[in-house]
Amino acid sequence: MCGIVGLVTTRGGRHLNLEAAVRRLHHRGPDDQGAWQDEQAQIGFARLSIIDLSPAGHQPMQSPDGRYVMVFNGEIYNFPALREELLEKGERFEGHSDSEVLLRLFMRLGLQACLEKLRGMFAFAVWDRTERRLSLARDRLGVKPLVYAQSDSGFLFASEIQALFALDPGLSREPDVAAIDHYLTLQYIPSPMSGFRAVRKLPPAHAMTVRDGRVERVFRYWDIDPERTSELSFTDACEALREQVLEATRLRLVSDVPLGAFLSGGIDSSITVAAMARLGTSAPKTFSIGFDDERFNELPYARQVAKHLGTEHQEMMVHADAVSVMPQMIDHMGEPMADSSVMPTYYVSRFARSQVTVALTGDGGDEAFGGYRRFYQMRRLDWLARLGIVPLWRGLRRMTVALEDRAHPGRPPRRFPATRADQMLSMDGVERYKQLLAFFTDQDKQDLLTPAFLAARGEANPATYLREHFERPGKDILNRYLYLDLTTYLPEDILFKVDIASMATSLECRSPFLDHKLIEFAATLPGRYKLSPGGRHKHILKEAFRDWLPAGFMDRPKQGFSVPLARWLKDDLGEMMRETLVSRRTLAPWFRQDAVSRQVEAHLAGGTSNSMRLWSMFVLAMWIERFKVPI
């Protein structure tokens, strides 16, 4: 787990400040740094040593003949088996790192064939000194980030956006207004867009080649096959799932440094720790954090699982210093991302890093097995639509809202559509999904955004982005929505957040549920195995691993990994938010200032407010200020 950065100049181009860029990635790799260059390429590396701590694992790494130079961030979990294959073909190795295996595999097979053999999380770049071609790739699920830019200097790439600006301070900081519009709806910016027009993100499961400082080709090398379905009975599928999880966990236990696990008290992290115990990990170290607000505190559940599994469990109560943490997170993210759980992820990562260098997590379980309430809501609406009774349901809801008003005369009256679920009854397909998860709805944007912003965003429409990931073959409606989440929300929000927050503390995170073979298997199972006809989320997970965890544990309500955001925005961050959004009017060119000021003051006065919208605006303003974005 490391940080990578580099430049391929156009012919006659100038070299840039590689040393400064590597320094900006020091948190990702505090154990070792390296740099390499020739007349056209500069490549830098910051290393967090996990496998092969010797100098043989140093990067940038050159092939024995000197033709190829590679930097690699991540882990190739099946590298021992690949190493054996290469040894049988006559390869000889200087060390035992997965980096060296990856480089030799690339030498023999080339980019695309090499990628097909890898099982892991990765972002890497290989410079071919003979062909003068740069090859780059990102792992299938998008665990590891890779950003790039084309400027007058040539082609730049890095693990984080801030390293691109350190490498080339002259790189344009003009914002991508269409991307910001997507952010306001989704709370993240989807790849290949970024907050900056000059910066792009390589999407998950994609690779690219660059020649003479210009992009030559970008292509997708992996996808889930929607036509592949399993004929396994539910009981047999449970058994196969247990085997898949154990295998994925076993591969992720290889480490030359101390290893532990996050234990949130939720189902996915608990299954991960239970799998570690089943595989013989003696008293694994587990780490949990809690808040003094019981609505956000899962420590009792984590404690229950730890006792059941016999882990060496440690807990920490978080008294957040959000004023200092959030600006740091903004710097590392390089663009606005409004998932407030980045803060607890940072705190638990920092806590775990005090004792281990690698932590296993449960990330991916919700997206692969139907853990969110929205999957039930979308399936129900699809069922109503197929029966042709959405108009009838809409009429019943209109009557229900009216009756509720009469039953509660002292309560402020409500008008239909009273909820987002009501609004969705007048929409179709992906528009419903967008409405369900939108932080700012289309109407909110019309009310809050300035005419200048609305004009600058052009034809941007987050629904178009979502539709591209949803409209694919396959009759199982739930599996189509799961695929949508796996290819949008999971990489662009969850995995980005975990990478940034954990690497800010120099901690490597690994999740068995992100193993692509496990994901492929889960995708073959019918949707009813994941979300039961009665609406039980993650049904097959709960049944397959029921005996591994305490009695009754699987049936407790889901509680997300979140923070007391409304209170933090009023107390810890209140004055900072007022200063940024009201006094300095940072968002005034994009947002109607009177509306922003009213929302801020209402929240600080303890009145009705939408803390998630305020948080989104606050994060956006912090990004604008810290990156000196001209708006």
N, C-alpha and C positions, 0 to 999 in steps of 0.2 A: 504494500500500500504506500503510494508515494505521490509526488507531484511531478508533472512533466511539462516542458515548455520548449518551443523551438521556432526557427525561422528558416524558410527557404527563399532566398532573394531572387528577384528577376535578374536577368542578365545585366551585369553592371550595377546592380543594386548595392546598397550599403549595409554593413553589419550593424546590429543594434545592441542595446545594453542587456546582454544575456545574464550577466551577474546580478543585476538588479531584479530581473524577473525571477531567478532562482531564489533570491532572498525573500521575495513575496510569497513563496511556497514553502518556506521553512517549517511551518506548522504541520504540513503534510508529510514532511520527511526530515526530522531533526537529527537523524543518525549519521547521515553522509550526504554529501553533495558532489555533483560531477558536471563537467561541461566538455563539449567536443565541437570542433568546427573545421570546415575546409573553406574553399573559396566561395561556395554557394550556400552552405548550410551551417546553422548554429543549433545545437541541441543541448538542453540542460535538464538536470534531474535533482530532485530532493528525495532522499531515501528514508523510509521507515522500515527498518530491517525486521523481517518476519521469517523468511526461509533462507537458509545459508547466510549466516551473519558474517562470513569471511569476506576478504577482498574479492573473492571469485564472483560475488554477487553484485559487485559495483557496476553502476551505470553512469553514463551511456555505455552500452555493451557492444563490442565489435565482434564480427564473425572472424574465425581463424584466418581467412584470406584477406580480411580488411575491407571487403566489398560492402558489407552491410553494417549500419550503426543503428541501434535500437534503444528507445526508452519505453518503459512499460510500467503502468500503474494497475495494481490489482493482484489477483491470485488465479492461477490455473490449477484447479483442484485435482484434475486427473493427470498432473504432470508426471507422477511416478510411472504410470502405465505408458505414457507417451515416451518417456525416457528409455524404458526397456525396449520399445519398438525401435527407437533410433539406434540404440546400442547394437541391436541385432542387424541393423543395416550398415554398421561400420562407424557410426559417430563415436567420438571420444569427448568427454566432458572435463572441464577444469574444476568445476564445483558441483553442487547438487541443488542449485536454485531452479525454480520454475521459469525464471527469466531466460536462462541459458537454453532450456528446453524449447521455449517459445521461439527464440531466435533461430535455433537449428531447424525447427519445423518449418519456419518461414523460408529459410534458405532452400530446403528440399522441395517444398510444395507450392510456394507462392502464396499470395494473400488469400484468395478465396478458398482454396483447398485446405489451407492451414486453419482458417476460421471454423470450418466444418468439424474439426477434431477437438476444438477447445471446449472445456466444461469449466466455466468460471465467471469471474467478474473482471473486466479489463477495459483499459483504454491504452492503446499503444501506437507508436509511430516508428517506422523503419525507413531509413534513408539508404537508397541504393546508389552508391557512388559511381557505378558504371553506367546505369541507365539515367542517372540524375533525376530519379523519381522518388517521391515521398509517399509511403503508404500508411494510412491511418485507419483504425477500427475501434468500435465501441461494442461492449458486450450485448447479448441478446435482450436482456430485460432492462438495460440502462442503469445498472448499479453505479458505474463509474462515469463521471462526466468528461466531455471533451468539447472545448470551444475553439473557434478559429476565426480568422479575419483575413481579408485581402486588402492590402494597402499599397501605397506607392513603393514601399520597401520590399514587398513580396507577400508570401503566405506565412501567417503566424498561427501557432496553435498552443494550447495550454490546458491545464486541468481546471483553472479558474480564470474568470474574466479579468480580475485585477492584475494577473500576471501579464496579460496581453498589453495592458496600458503601461505596465512597468517596462516591458520589452520595447514598446514603441509609444512614447508619450505623445507623439503627434497623431495617433490614431483617433479618428473622429468620435466624438461623444454625442453626436446628434441622436436623439431618442427615436425609437421605432414606435410611432404613435399607434399603429395597428396592433402591435404587440402589447402595448399598455392597455388597449381596449380589451384584449383577451384576458389580461391579468385582472381587470376589474370584475369580469364575470367569473373567472375560474380560480382566482387567487394565485395562479402561477402563469408563466409564459411558456407556451408549448414550443418545442423544437420543430423546425430549425430556427425559429425566431429567438431573439433575445431582447433585452431592453434597449439595446443599441442597434442602429441600422447597419453599422459596420461589422458587427459581431454576430456570428451564427453558431448554433449548437448542432453537432452531429447527432442525429436521432439514434435511439437504441436500435440494435441489430443492423446497423449500417456501417459501411466502410467507404473509403474514398482514396483517390490517388491524385497527386499534385505534381506538375512538371513545369519547370521554368517559372516557379512562383505563382502559378495559376492552377485552379481546380481543373482536373482533367476528367474525373468521373466520380459520381456518388451513386452507390447502389445498396439495396437491401439484400442481406445474405441469409436471413432466417425469418420464418413466420410460423405461426400456429396453423396447422391444416384443419380448416373447418369441416372438411368432409370425413375426417377420421373419427369414428365413433367406437366406443367400447360396448361389447356385448356382455360384460361381466355382471353377475347378479350383485345386489347391494352388499351382501355378505362377502363375496369374493373381492369386490372392489375395496372394501374396508381392509382386507388382508393385504392386497396389493399396495394400498396407500401406506400402510405401516412399513412395508418393505422399502418403498420409495423414500419415505421420510428418514428411515434409519440409514439408508445408503447416502442420501444427501448430507445428513449430519456427519456421518463417518468421514466423508471427504473433507469436511470443513474443520475437522479436529487436528489436522496436520499443522504443526507450528513449532518453531524453534524458540519461541518466547512464551511467557505466561498467557494463558487463555481462560476466559470466563464467559459469562452470559448475562444479558439483561433479563430480569424477571419482573415484568410489569404487574403481574397478577391477572393478565388476560389469557385467553385460551392458547394463542399461537406461541407466545414466548414460553408458556408452561409446557406445551408439547415439546418444544425445542429442548428445554432443560431435561424433560423426562427422557427424551431420546439420548441425550448425552449420558445420563445415568444408565440407561439400558446398554449402552455401548461400552460400559466399564469405566467411564470417567469417575474417579473416586472423589466424592465430595466436591463437585465443581463449585467454583466461586460464582455466586450470583449477586446481582446488584439491583436495588430498587430505590426509587425516590418517592417522597410523598409531600403533600402540601397541608398546611394547617386548616384549609377549607375541606371539610369531609366530602363535599360533592366531587372533588378531584383527587381523592386519596384512595389508592388501591392497595396500600401497604398490607392491610389485614389479609387480602387474598394472596398476595405474593408470599407472605409469611406462612400461610397455610400450605402452599405448594412446596416451599422450601423445606418445611418440616417433614412433609410426606416423602420427599425425595432425598432427604439427608444432605442438602447442599450446605456449603459454607456461606451462609447468607449474610448480607450486609445492607443496611438501610441508611438513608439520609433524608432528613426533613429539609425541604428547600425554602429558604427565605430569599426570594429572588432579588438580585441586583440587576433588574432589567435595564436600568438606565445605561449601564456599561456593557451589558451583554448584547443588546440588540444592534447598536452601531457596529460592533465587531462582527456579528452575523451578516449584516448588510455588506460589509467589506468583502467577506468571503463568498457570499452568494453572487455579488456583482450585478444583481438585478433585483427588482422587487419580487418578493414571494411572501405571501401573507399567512402562511400556515403557522399559527402561534405555537404549535407544539415543537417548533424548532428550539424553543427555550428549554423545555424539560428534556429534550433529546440531548442538548448541550450539557445540561447539568448531570444527567446520568452518565454521559460519556466521560465527563471530567472526573466524576466519582469513581467509575470503573478504571480509568487510566491510572489512578493512583496505585493500582495493584496489578493490572494486566495490560497487555498491549493489543490483544484480540478479544472481541466479545461477539458471541453468537446472539442473534435476534430472531424475532418472529415475523419480520416484515414480509408481506406478500400473501399471508394467509387470508386476509379479508377479500382481496381482489381475486384470488384464485378459487375461493370456496364460498363466496357470497355472504360476506360478513356485514355488509351495510344495509340499513333499512331501505335505502333507495332501490335496491334490487327487488324487494318485495313490492314496493309501490309501482315500479315500472312493469313488473309482471302482471300485477292486478289490472292496471290500466290497459295493458295489451289484451288481457282476457276480456275486459269490458268492450273494447273496440272490436274484437273478433266476433263477439256476440251481437254487436250492433246496438248496445244499450247505453252507450256513453251519454246521449241526450237525456235518457230517463234518469240516469244517475245524477246528472247535472241538475235536473229538476228537483230530485229528492234532496240534494244538498242545499239548494236554494230555500226549500221549505224548512230544512233543519236549522239553517242559520236564523231564519225568521222566528222559529219557535224558541230557539235559545235566547234570542233577544227578549222575547216576552217573558221567559222564565226568569230572567235576571234583569229586572227593570232598573236597578241601580248601577248597572255596569254600562260603560260607554257603548252605544249601539254599533253593531257591525253590519256591513253590507256584503252581499255575495258579489264576487268571490272573496271570501273572508281569509282564505289561506292560500299558500302556493299550490297545495294539492287541488284546491278548487280552480285556480287559474289554469292548471294543467289540463282540466277537462275540456278546454277550448283549443287545445294544441294537439299536434301529431308527433309521434316518434321521438326523434332526437331533440326537438324543441321542448318537449316535456322534460326530458332529462336535463337539458340546460337550465330550464326554469327551476328545477328541483334543487340544483346545486349552486345556482348563481348567487354570488355575494352582492353584485349589483345587477338587477334585472334590466331589461331593455328600457322599461319605463323609468327606473331609477336613473339610468344614464341620461335620458332625455331631460329629467328634472334637475340633475346636478351638474352636468358637463357644459362647458361653454360652447358657443357656436364655433369658435376657432378649433377646439379639439374635435368636435364632431365632423368638421370639414376635413381636418388633417388625417383622420383615421381612415377615410375613404370607404371602401366596401367591406371593411373588416367585419367578420361575423363568426363568433366562436362556434355557432351551430354548424357552420360549414366544416370547420376543423373536426368537430366531434363526429359529424356524419361520415367523413372519410374513413374513420376507424370503426364505424358501426355497420355501414352498408356493405356487407360481404356475404358469401354463401353461408347457409346453415339455417335450419328450421327452428332450432331450439332458441327461443327468444332470450332466456336467461343467460345462456352461454354467449350470446352476442353482446349482451350488456357487460358480462364479465370480461370479454375480450376488449371492449371499449375501455374499461377501467384499467386493465392490464397494460394497455398501450398508450394511455393518456395520463390519468391521475397517478398511477403507481410510479412511473419513471419521472414525471415532470414535477410532482409534488413530494410524495413520500420518500423516494430514493434520493432525490436531490437534497432534501432536508436532512436525511440521515447522513449522507456523505459529508455535507458541509459541516454539520454540527459535531460529528464524531472526529473528522479530520482536523477540526479546529483545536482539538485536544490531543492530536497525534494518536488516535485510537482507530484500529481497523475493525469494522463490523462485517459479519458474515451471516447470511440467513439461509437455512436449508430450504425454506419455502420459495426461494428465488432460483433454485436449481432448474435449468431449462427442461431437463427430462421429467422432473416432477410436474412442472407447469404443463408440458405436453400431455402427460398422463391425465392430469386433472381436466384438461380441455376436452378429452374424449368422453368423459362421464356425463350422463344426462343431467340437465339442470335440476331435476327433482331430487337428485342425490345430494345436492349442495344446499338448495333451499327447498325444504319439504313442502308438499301440498298445503300443509297447515301453517306454513310461514316460519318454520324453524330454520334460522340462519346457520350456515356451516354444519349442516346436518351430518354429513358423512365424517367430517373431522371429529365431531362430538361423539359419534358412535364408535369410530375406529379407535379412538384413544381414551375412551371412557375409563377403562380399567387401569390406565397408567397414572391417573390423577385422583385426588380425594373424592369420595362419594358426594354426588350432588354438585360438584364444582362446575360441570359443563353447562348447567342450566341456569346459572346466575345471569342477570342482565348485562349486556355489553356496556362498557364504560370506556370512552376514548381516552387517549393519552393527551390530555389537554390541561390548560392552566386557568386560574381564576382571572380571566382576561379583563372583565368589566371592572373588577376591583383594582387590578394593576393599572389600568388606564385612568382610573380616578385618583389613585394614591401614588404609587411608585413613579408612574410616567405622566401624571396629569399635567404638571407644570411644563415638562418638556414638550408634550403634545400641544398645549396651548401656545407656547412660544413659537413652535414650528408652523402650526396650521393657522393660527390667528394673528399673532404679532408679526411674524415674518411673511405671512401670506404665501408660503412656498408653492402652494398648488393653484394660486389665483389664475394663472394663464390657462389652466385646464378645467378647474372647478369653479362653480359660482361661489364666490367668497362668502356671500351672505348666508347661503345654505350651510357651508362648512362651519362657519362661526357659530351658527345656531346649534348644530349638532354637538360641537365640542362643549359649548357652555351648558347645554342641557345635560350632557353626561356628567360634567364636573359638578353640577348642582344636585346631582342625584336623581334627576328626572328620567323619563323614558328615553332610551337611546338604543342604537344598534351598535354594540361594541365591535362586532366583526367588521362592519363598514368603516368605523372609525379607525380600527387597526389597519385595514387595507390602505386607507388614505395616509395614515401616519407612516407606514412602512414605505409607501411610494415617495412621500416627502423626504424621508431620511435618505433614501437612495439618490434622489435628485441633488440633495445638498452634499452628500459625501462624495459623489462621483462628479460633481460640478456639471450636471447635465443641463445644457442650454434649452430652456423651454419658453 
